[in-house]
């Protein structure tokens, strides 16, 4: 019973901490998110990614550094306490969420591998200046330019796109995709999907997911604009041309990838074109110190949080208090 009770408490605590933290962070973003409108897309994307995975990190640290040590140190091995229906239900929901997250992760990986294999079989290797990964021209009804995979990413370009765009516009589109590569956005997208799947009954992360998608596209656009105002204009032109030839209702099938037009939850081509025109007609944006400050605003609180958990985990007095809370929670759920 000691092991079963401990496992049930662990799973229930993971779900509880993750859910509460997700709701709080989503609420804070709804209230304070507008204050980051003046930030660069890269800074916003880093902040949003950090906020989105923070609930899972908090839950993991709280359980592994506080609940588990406290339970092992102070719970009698031959405890008379049993797993109640409420506690068991919470543990079941938590375990189901984790299982679904693992299953979807495996399914996404397999779908991506199958898609990549299919495109590689029918694709023609091409050399695209300005990008270091392997590139292929494929036949596809959707006019895509996209990167698939994060361990061995590959660039795929639909043949009609190569025929439609000028060499300058292709180079601008590639500069955009390089921004996604540098930010490891494919890997981040997979991690965000996992965080969302763990919370089966609380869709509180959708706003943050959508905001991150928008910010990541803005950051990739900024990466292209850094190469010059002319490149920003070429990218805007490429977006408009590609948007005009998209078949009605068509969407690219890319389970784990990023492509030039973003996804169905982003603000759309019009807003990105307007922003690119602004970037092209403005003076040089903020210097390196700007993004350094934004990075510090993310990493300093994260380090403080980690240190706080480590200090608490090595404090016997605090661990006894945690065990008292565990006993109280078991009593309430009985």
C-alpha positions as CSV (number, residue, x, y, z in Angstrom):
1,X,0.0,0.0,0.0
2,X,3.0,2.3,0.6
3,X,4.1,2.2,-3.0
4,X,0.5,2.4,-4.5
5,X,-0.4,5.4,-2.3
6,X,2.9,7.1,-3.1
7,X,2.4,6.6,-6.9
8,X,-1.2,7.9,-6.7
9,X,-0.1,11.0,-4.8
10,X,2.7,11.6,-7.3
11,X,0.3,11.4,-10.3
12,X,-2.4,13.5,-8.6
13,X,0.1,16.1,-7.6
14,X,1.5,16.4,-11.1
15,X,-2.0,17.0,-12.5
16,X,-2.9,19.5,-9.7
17,X,0.2,21.6,-9.8
18,X,0.3,21.6,-13.6
19,X,-3.4,22.6,-13.9
20,X,-3.2,25.4,-11.3
21,X,0.0,26.8,-12.7
22,X,-1.4,26.6,-16.3
23,X,-4.6,28.5,-15.3
24,X,-2.6,31.2,-13.4
25,X,-0.1,31.8,-16.2
26,X,-2.8,31.8,-18.9
27,X,-4.7,34.4,-16.8
28,X,-1.6,36.5,-16.3
29,X,-0.9,36.5,-20.1
30,X,-4.5,37.6,-20.9
31,X,-4.1,40.6,-18.6
32,X,-0.4,41.5,-19.2
33,X,0.3,40.1,-22.6
34,X,-0.3,43.4,-24.3
35,X,2.7,44.9,-22.5
36,X,5.0,42.9,-24.7
37,X,3.6,44.3,-28.0
38,X,6.7,46.4,-28.4
39,X,9.1,43.5,-28.0
40,X,10.7,41.8,-31.0
41,X,9.1,38.6,-32.2
42,X,12.1,36.6,-31.0
43,X,11.9,38.0,-27.5
44,X,8.1,37.4,-27.4
45,X,8.5,33.8,-28.7
46,X,11.2,33.0,-26.0
47,X,8.9,34.4,-23.3
48,X,5.8,32.6,-24.5
49,X,7.6,29.3,-24.8
50,X,9.0,29.7,-21.3
51,X,5.6,30.5,-19.9
52,X,4.0,27.6,-21.8
53,X,6.3,25.0,-20.4
54,X,6.6,26.6,-17.0
55,X,3.6,24.7,-15.4
56,X,5.0,21.4,-16.4
57,X,8.4,22.4,-15.0
58,X,6.9,23.6,-11.8
59,X,4.9,20.4,-11.4
60,X,8.0,18.2,-12.0
61,X,10.2,20.2,-9.6
62,X,7.6,20.3,-6.9
63,X,6.9,16.6,-7.1
64,X,10.5,15.4,-7.6
65,X,12.2,17.8,-5.1
66,X,9.5,18.2,-2.5
67,X,6.7,15.6,-2.5
68,X,8.8,12.5,-3.2
69,X,11.6,13.2,-0.7
70,X,9.1,14.2,2.0
71,X,7.0,11.1,1.4
72,X,10.0,8.7,1.4
73,X,11.4,10.3,4.6
74,X,8.4,10.7,6.8
75,X,5.7,8.3,5.6
76,X,5.6,5.0,7.5
77,X,6.4,2.0,5.3
78,X,3.5,0.0,6.7
79,X,1.0,2.9,6.5
80,X,-2.7,2.1,7.1
81,X,-3.8,4.8,4.7
82,X,-5.4,3.5,1.5
83,X,-6.0,5.0,-2.0
84,X,-9.5,6.6,-1.9
85,X,-11.8,6.8,-4.9
86,X,-11.1,10.6,-5.3
87,X,-7.4,10.2,-5.1
88,X,-7.5,7.2,-7.5
89,X,-9.6,9.2,-10.0
90,X,-7.2,12.1,-10.0
91,X,-4.2,9.7,-10.4
92,X,-6.1,8.0,-13.3
93,X,-6.8,11.2,-15.1
94,X,-3.1,12.3,-14.7
95,X,-1.8,8.9,-15.9
96,X,-4.2,9.1,-18.9
97,X,-2.9,12.5,-19.8
98,X,0.7,11.4,-19.7
99,X,-0.1,8.3,-21.7
100,X,-1.9,10.3,-24.4
101,X,1.0,12.7,-24.5
102,X,3.5,9.9,-25.1
103,X,1.2,8.2,-27.6
104,X,0.7,11.4,-29.6
105,X,4.4,12.1,-29.5
106,X,5.1,8.7,-31.0
107,X,2.3,9.0,-33.5
108,X,3.6,12.4,-34.6
109,X,7.1,11.1,-34.9
110,X,5.9,8.2,-37.1
111,X,3.7,10.4,-39.2
112,X,6.6,12.8,-39.8
113,X,9.0,10.0,-40.7
114,X,6.4,8.5,-43.1
115,X,5.8,11.9,-44.7
116,X,9.5,12.6,-45.0
117,X,10.2,9.2,-46.6
118,X,7.3,9.8,-49.1
119,X,8.6,13.3,-50.0
120,X,12.2,12.0,-50.3
121,X,11.1,9.2,-52.6
122,X,9.4,11.5,-55.0
123,X,11.5,14.6,-54.4
124,X,14.4,15.9,-56.4
125,X,17.5,17.1,-54.5
126,X,18.3,20.8,-55.2
127,X,20.8,23.3,-54.1
128,X,19.4,26.3,-52.3
129,X,21.9,29.1,-51.5
130,X,21.8,30.4,-48.0
131,X,20.7,27.2,-46.1
132,X,22.9,24.4,-44.8
133,X,20.4,21.5,-44.7
134,X,19.4,19.2,-47.5
135,X,16.8,20.7,-49.8
136,X,14.3,18.9,-52.1
137,X,11.8,20.0,-54.8
138,X,8.5,18.1,-54.6
139,X,5.2,17.9,-56.3
140,X,2.5,19.0,-53.9
141,X,-0.9,20.6,-54.3
142,X,-0.1,23.1,-51.6
143,X,2.5,25.7,-52.5
144,X,4.7,25.0,-49.5
145,X,8.1,25.9,-48.4
146,X,8.7,24.1,-45.2
147,X,11.2,22.4,-42.9
148,X,10.3,18.9,-41.6
149,X,12.0,17.2,-38.6
150,X,14.3,18.5,-35.8
151,X,17.0,15.9,-35.5
152,X,17.7,15.8,-39.3
153,X,15.7,18.7,-40.7
154,X,15.1,18.9,-44.4
155,X,13.8,21.7,-46.6
156,X,11.0,20.9,-49.0
157,X,9.8,23.3,-51.7
158,X,6.8,22.7,-54.0
159,X,7.7,23.0,-57.7
160,X,5.1,25.6,-58.4
161,X,6.7,27.9,-55.7
162,X,10.1,27.7,-57.5
163,X,8.4,28.5,-60.8
164,X,6.4,31.4,-59.2
165,X,9.0,33.2,-57.1
166,X,12.0,35.2,-58.2
167,X,15.5,34.1,-57.0
168,X,15.4,37.0,-54.6
169,X,12.1,36.0,-53.2
170,X,13.2,32.4,-52.8
171,X,16.3,33.6,-50.9
172,X,14.1,35.7,-48.6
173,X,11.8,32.7,-47.9
174,X,14.9,30.6,-47.1
175,X,16.1,33.4,-44.7
176,X,12.7,33.1,-42.9
177,X,13.1,29.3,-42.6
178,X,16.7,29.8,-41.3
179,X,15.1,31.7,-38.5
180,X,13.0,28.7,-37.6
181,X,16.0,26.5,-37.8
182,X,18.1,28.7,-35.5
183,X,15.3,28.9,-32.9
184,X,14.7,25.1,-33.1
185,X,11.0,25.8,-33.6
186,X,10.2,22.2,-34.7
187,X,11.4,20.8,-31.4
188,X,9.6,23.6,-29.5
189,X,6.4,22.8,-31.3
190,X,6.6,19.2,-30.2
191,X,7.3,20.1,-26.6
192,X,4.3,22.5,-26.6
193,X,2.1,19.7,-28.0
194,X,3.2,17.4,-25.2
195,X,2.5,20.0,-22.6
196,X,-1.0,20.5,-24.0
197,X,-1.8,16.8,-24.2
198,X,-0.9,16.2,-20.5
199,X,-3.8,18.5,-19.5
200,X,-6.8,16.6,-20.9
201,X,-9.5,18.6,-19.2
202,X,-8.0,22.1,-19.0
203,X,-7.4,23.7,-22.4
204,X,-5.8,26.7,-20.8
205,X,-2.7,26.7,-22.9
206,X,-4.4,27.3,-26.3
207,X,-4.0,31.1,-26.0
208,X,-0.3,30.7,-25.3
209,X,0.1,28.2,-28.0
210,X,-1.5,30.5,-30.6
211,X,0.5,33.5,-29.3
212,X,3.7,31.5,-29.6
213,X,2.9,30.5,-33.1
214,X,2.4,34.1,-34.1
215,X,5.5,35.3,-32.3
216,X,7.7,32.5,-33.8
217,X,6.6,33.5,-37.3
218,X,7.3,37.2,-36.5
219,X,10.8,36.2,-35.3
220,X,11.5,34.2,-38.5
221,X,10.3,37.2,-40.5
222,X,12.7,39.4,-38.5
223,X,15.5,37.0,-39.2
224,X,15.0,37.6,-42.9
225,X,14.6,41.4,-42.4
226,X,18.0,41.5,-40.7
227,X,19.6,40.8,-44.0
228,X,18.3,44.1,-45.4
229,X,15.2,46.1,-46.1
230,X,15.1,44.7,-49.6
231,X,14.9,41.2,-48.2
232,X,12.0,42.1,-46.1
233,X,10.2,43.4,-49.2
234,X,11.0,40.3,-51.1
235,X,9.6,38.1,-48.3
236,X,6.4,40.2,-48.2
237,X,6.1,39.7,-52.0
238,X,6.7,36.0,-51.7
239,X,4.0,35.7,-49.0
240,X,1.5,37.5,-51.2
241,X,2.3,35.4,-54.3
242,X,2.1,32.1,-52.5
243,X,-1.2,33.1,-50.7
244,X,-2.8,33.8,-54.1
245,X,-2.2,30.3,-55.5
246,X,-3.4,28.3,-52.4
247,X,-6.2,25.9,-53.5
248,X,-9.4,26.6,-51.7
249,X,-9.5,24.7,-48.4
250,X,-6.1,23.1,-48.9
251,X,-3.7,22.7,-46.0
252,X,-0.2,21.2,-45.9
253,X,0.2,17.9,-44.2
254,X,3.1,18.5,-41.9
255,X,2.8,16.8,-38.5
256,X,6.1,18.1,-37.1
257,X,7.3,21.0,-39.3
258,X,7.2,24.7,-39.9
259,X,6.3,26.2,-43.2
260,X,6.4,29.7,-44.7
261,X,2.7,30.6,-44.3
262,X,2.6,29.5,-40.6
263,X,-0.5,27.5,-39.4
264,X,-4.2,28.0,-39.3
265,X,-4.0,29.8,-35.9
266,X,-1.7,32.6,-36.9
267,X,-2.8,36.1,-37.7
268,X,-2.5,35.5,-41.4
269,X,-0.6,36.8,-44.3
270,X,-2.0,40.3,-44.3
271,X,-0.7,41.2,-40.9
272,X,2.7,39.7,-41.6
273,X,3.0,41.6,-44.9
274,X,2.2,44.9,-43.1
275,X,4.8,44.1,-40.4
276,X,7.4,43.3,-43.0
277,X,6.7,46.6,-44.8
278,X,7.2,48.4,-41.5
279,X,10.5,46.6,-40.9
280,X,11.6,47.5,-44.4
281,X,10.8,51.2,-44.0
282,X,12.1,51.6,-40.5
283,X,15.6,52.4,-39.3
284,X,17.7,49.7,-37.7
285,X,15.9,48.0,-34.8
286,X,17.1,47.7,-31.3
287,X,20.7,46.6,-30.7
288,X,21.9,43.4,-29.2
289,X,21.5,44.7,-25.6
290,X,17.7,44.7,-26.1
291,X,17.4,40.9,-26.6
292,X,20.0,40.3,-23.8
293,X,17.7,42.2,-21.4
294,X,14.7,40.2,-22.6
295,X,16.6,36.9,-22.2
296,X,17.6,37.9,-18.6
297,X,14.0,38.6,-17.8
298,X,13.3,34.9,-18.6
299,X,16.4,33.1,-17.3
300,X,16.8,35.0,-14.0
301,X,13.3,34.1,-12.6
302,X,13.8,30.5,-13.9
303,X,17.1,30.2,-12.0
304,X,15.6,31.8,-8.9
305,X,12.7,29.3,-9.1
306,X,15.1,26.3,-9.4
307,X,17.3,27.5,-6.5
308,X,14.2,28.0,-4.3
309,X,13.1,24.4,-5.0
310,X,16.6,23.0,-4.3
311,X,16.9,24.9,-1.0
312,X,13.5,23.7,0.0
313,X,14.3,20.1,-0.8
314,X,17.4,20.2,1.5
315,X,15.5,21.7,4.4
316,X,14.1,19.1,6.8
317,X,11.7,21.5,8.4
318,X,10.1,22.4,5.1
319,X,9.9,18.7,4.1
320,X,8.0,17.9,7.3
321,X,5.6,20.7,6.4
322,X,5.2,19.2,3.0
323,X,4.5,15.8,4.5
324,X,1.8,17.4,6.7
325,X,0.2,18.8,3.6
326,X,0.3,15.4,2.1
327,X,-1.5,13.9,5.1
328,X,-4.0,16.6,4.9
329,X,-4.6,16.1,1.2
330,X,-5.1,12.3,1.7
331,X,-7.6,13.1,4.5
332,X,-9.6,15.5,2.3
333,X,-9.7,13.1,-0.6
334,X,-10.8,10.2,1.6
